[in-house]
Amino acid sequence: MDPDDSDYFVQREILDAERLDEVAQKGTRSSKPTAAERLKDSFRCSASRLGLAVLARVPVLGWLPRYAVRENLLGDVISGCSVAVMHLPQGLAYASLAGLRPVFGLYTSFYPVLVYFLFGTSRHISIGTFAVTSIMVGSVVQRLAPDAGPAANGTNQTAGDADALDADRVRVAASFAVLTGLVQILLGAVRFGFMVTYLSGPMIRAYTTGSAVLVCVSQLKDIFGVRPSRFTGPLSAVYTLIDICRLLPETNLAQLLVSAVALVALVVIKEINACYRTKLPLPVPVELLLIIAATLAAHFGSLNVNYGVSVVGEIPSGLRAPLAPDATLFTQMMGDALAVAVVSYTITISLAKTFALKHSYKVDSNQELVALGLSNAVGGCFLCYPVTASMSRTLVQETTGARTQVAGIFSSVILLVAILELGPLFENLPKAILAAIVIVNLKGMFMQAVDVRMLWRTNKADLLVWLVTFTSTVLLNLDLGLAVSVGFAMFTLILRMQRPQYSILGHVSGTDLYLDTDTYKEAKEITGIKIFRSSTTINYTNAEMFVDALQDKSGIDFGKLLLAKRKQEAALKSEQEKEKKTQKTGVELLSSGTFTFKEFNREELSERPRSQSKSHVSDRSLAESSGFTSATLFNADADTGRHGDYTINQTSSHCDEEAVRSDTHSIVLDLSATSFVDTVSVNTLKNIFSNLGQIQLNVYLAGCQGKSDAARQSPGRARFSRTRALKRCLGLSSVLSVEPQRLTHNDKMISPPHASFRQRASWSSWRLLVSSPSPSQRAGCSSRFTTPCFLF
C-alpha cells in the first residue's frame, strides 16, 4: 500500500546502549551540581533572592498590593459575612468538644484567621474550629486536666473549683495548640509537606467518619440531658455509650424536646438550602437563627430554672491577655500534637488543593503547613486551641463569591464585634442547641459510609483499609486509631507490592501491542520467546516471588534444567574416562581394517551433513565392543555439547531437559514497571542470568526506566557487567524493542515487528510494519550471555 498525504513512515537503526549514548548525547553525573555545591549555593544571598524568599514566606506581600478592589471587594465582603454567621454558632458548639467554655471557640475562630491571612496561599479555605480536631483536643484536655470528682452536674463543686478547672484546661489546650503549631512549622521548614501522600483517601475518609461517631457519642449527654462519667483511652466511646444507656431513665424530657425541635429544624432547612442553592443568593443562616430563637425562648421561658435545661452559662465579653504556654506539658502531649498536626494539615491541604484546581491557581503545600503551624502557635498564645479548615465553611465561602483571603478579614471583624459586645447575650443558650448543631454538621462525614459499598465493588484492599481505620478510630480513640490506620495502610501497600500480577505477553497481530495472553485471546506468544512482565518494582519483598512466577508462567523449571545439565555433564565426563580406557581396545580390534577408530570418526562423521549428525556408527559390533550404543553417539556444535571428534549424549537427561524447556530459547524480562533496583533485586537478576545461561537460554531486559537502569549507568554498583563489548548489547526500551537482532534459534532469525513504524492520521494510532533486519543488525551480540542484554 502506497503512502498518501496522511501517512508517514519512520525507520531507524536499532540502537545499543553505546550507540544510544552517542546519538542522544547522554549527560554525565558530573554535569549536575554536587550536594556540596547546592549547599553552598543555598547560603548565597542577594537582593533579588532575599525578596523572593520573603515573598515565598509571606505571600500577602505579593498578592495584596495587586488586589483589585472593583472586581474582588464585593464578593469578599459578602463571603466574609456569610462565613462569620457560621463561625459564631460553630465556635460556641465545638468548644464544648474541646472541653472548654464557648467563648474560647470564638477566640479560636478569630485569631488564627488573621494569621492565615498573612501566610496562607489558599484563597478559599476557612480556618477555624472543626469537629475532628476539637474532639482530639478534648481527649488531651480531659487526660491532663480531668474532672475534679465524680459528681454528675457539678453541684458539689464550689465556684472557685470550677474556675480553677477551667483555667487549667485553658492552659492545657493553649499549650497544646502552641506545640502542634511548632511541629507543623518544623515539618514545613524541612519541606515535609509530601507526608500527606502517605495518607490515602479511603483512610482519611474512614478516619473522619470514625471521628464523627466519637463526636456524636460525646454530644448525646446534652441531647438527653444526662451526665455520664467521663472515660478516656481505648473503648472510651463504648463505655460512654453504655453509661448513657444506663442513664436513659433519667432523661430530661424538656431538654430532649428542645434537641428534637432543633434537629428537625436544622435538617429541614439545610436540605432546602441544598436543593435551592442555585436560586438562593445566600444560604439561609439556620444555625444563627436557631441560636437567637433558642436563646430568647430560654431567657423568657426560664428553661434552666423551671425545667432544668442546661445552658451555656457565663460568656465574658472582651479579649483576654496572652498566655505563655506551659512547656512542662510538652513531653506529655507530643504524640497527640503530632497526630493533630498531621490530621489538621491533611484536611486543610485537601480542601486547598480542591478549590485551587477548581479556580486555576496553585497552593504551596509546604507553605500551607507553615501557615497552619503559625496560626496554631500564635493562636495558642491567645488562648486558642488547634484549628484546621472546615469543609462546610469553605464551601460557603467559595459559593458566596470569595475571591481572596480578604474574606477572612471581614469574617474576623464580625467575630470581634461578637466577642466584645454580644457574648453575654448568649448566656441562656441551651446546650442542646449546640449539640444539635454539631450532630447535624456531621452529616457529610456520616455520608462517607457509602464508600463501603463502592469499595466493595472496586477495590477490596482499600475496603479493608477503610474498615480497619474506622474500627480502630472508634474503639481505640483518635490517637491510637490514627497510628493503627497509617500502619495498616502501609502494610497493605507493602503486601500489594509483594504480591504483584505477573503475566506472559503476546503480540496482537497487525498492531504494536503486547498484551497478557491469559486475558486477551488475540495475544499470541512469539515462538521460542517468553516475554515476562511484573506489574510492580522488583525489590527485596517480592524478589523470590518474581523468580517463582517466572518459572510458573514460562513453564521453565530452572532447578530441573540445571539438574539435567549437571547429570549430562557428569555422564559426559564418565564417558570421556571410559573413552580413554577403551581407546586402545578399539584400535586393536580395528588394527586389521583400513583405518583406525580415530580415523573413522574424523572421516566418516565429517562426510555426513550436520543435520544428520545424530546418527549411529555403522559398525554396530564396533560400537558395542567399545562400550557405546547407537543412542549415545551424536554430533553437535559448540552450543549443544560437542566434544572432540564425536559427542556423547546422555539420552535420559537430555530428554528431561528438552521436556522442561520445550522450544523456548529466549526470555525477555519486561521491567517497564520497575522504577528502582535494590541489592536483592540485582542479585536476583544476576542469578537468573547465570542459571539460564548455563542451560543455553538467552536473557534480555526491556523497558528499564529511571534508577532501574543502574545496571548500565553504574556497572560498578549494580555489578552486572563491566565490559565494553557487553555495553554494545545494552539499551533501554519497551518489550517491543527486545525481539529484533539476536533472538535466534537453530540459526533462524525472529523478524522484529518494530523495525519500521507507520502512523495513519492519528498521532496515537500506531501500526507496525514488520520488516527483516539488516545484516549489520543481525550481527550484534550473537553469542549467549549470562549477563543482561538491553535493547533499544
C-alpha angles and dihedrals in degrees: 000000000000117000118249131200092283094052131075134174131220122200126174140159120267105254128215121203096268094048091044091055090052096047097043094037095230115215124232131231089250090067090067121076114258124238090257091052092049091048091049091048091052090061094052114105135196135160093260094047091047091051093050091048092052092048090050093051097039105034094177089074089062104046104028096067087054094047110140105219098190095049101038112024100077094048092047092050094050092044093047093052092048093051092046089057087057095041093059100059094034092050091052092046101043093049088071089057088057091051093248137117116270095253091068089060087059091050089051090052092051115042102041091051090060092050093048090051088064101042108022126101101199117093098198114036119104114221119206143078121359132180098236097049091040093058091044088055090046092057090054093046092049092049096049098033107029126180114281101239138346098275116141102220104010096254090132091058125087121230089251092056092050093049091048091050092049091049091049091051092048089052092051094046094047093047089048090053091052092049092047090050093050090051091051093047091051092049090048093048091056089045094247094152091115089073089090088072089070090062106077123214095247090049094051093046092048091047093052090046091053089047089053089056091053091047091050092050091050091055097050091086091063092043093055097029096238131131112222123183117271117248129190135189130033117353091013090132091053093049091047092050091049091050092049090052089051090053097047093104086062094055116144100234094199092054091045089052091051089050093050094050091048093048093050093047093048095047095046097047093043089053089050089051090051095047096047101031091121092053100040115081089210131009115256107263092229095162094055092043090049092051092050093047094046092047091052092046093049092047098049094035095046090224093170094052100036102036106019095244109166115240134192096254128200117010110184118217124230135036124294126230118263118269126213113234120251103244092189088073095055096088091053095052104034095108092048091047091054091049093049091044092055097042096046092046092048092053092044098048092044091056092041093053093044094057094036089058091047093052098036103245134112133245124203108232094202093047089049088055091051092045092051090047092051090048090054097041095048092039091052090059088056095051097267126138125222117300138199138173118289119221095211096048092042091053091050091047091053098043094048092060109268112171103174144004088276086089087071091057093057090046090053092049091057091046090050090056090050092049094048100041115007103049099094091051091071098052091106094050109129114240088223089070092054090047091051091050091051094048095047091049088058091067093099091053093048090050088062087076087084085074087082092068093045094047091048088062099040113027125010093186092057089045090056090050090050094051095045092047094048094046095046092047093052096042103033099035127243102295099047090035091058093049092049091046095052092044093050093045090053090046092054090048092053090044092053091048089050092052107042127162117267126198145170111234126219133189119256106221116247094016139076091240125122111191140171109286092211092057103036120050094201093055104100126188117242109246111262094005129099114196107197123192133188119201095220144029118297109238141147092284096060106020093106091047089050091059093045092049091047091056093043097047097041094043090229116129106203092195096054092045094050091046091051090048093051092047089051092049092047092049091047090053090049092050091049089056090048089049092057092049095048098039094090091047092052093049091051092050091052097039090107093052130088095256139020129250090260092049089050090058095048099044106029099043095040090058092058121087117257090239089060095041094114091076136129126259107255096224100071094180090053092053094045093047089050092054097254132113127210090255093061100058122080139135125235143162128259093275095054100046110277113174124187116312095335136021131231117220123195101213101202098047093043091051091048090053094047091048091054097041098041108182098323113129102160136038123200118200109204106211097173090121093050111101098172141007129219131197094270094051091048091052090046092054091046090054091049091052092046096047096044091044090059091058094046098254119144115230124202133180120213136186098019109178138183115336092355089080090066085112090074100025095050110020089168091060102038091035096207095131139332101195124112091217091063093047087065086064095048128095146129127255147112127284088275090069096057102074107061119082121016108021095114133157124185089350092301119130121225106225111238111237091204104053090109132015135207129197123194117206096302121081091215099045108088128175126186123233106201116221134168119256123251121254089254090054091049092054101063117106101342096166124085115260128205088200128071122286118202123190132195 
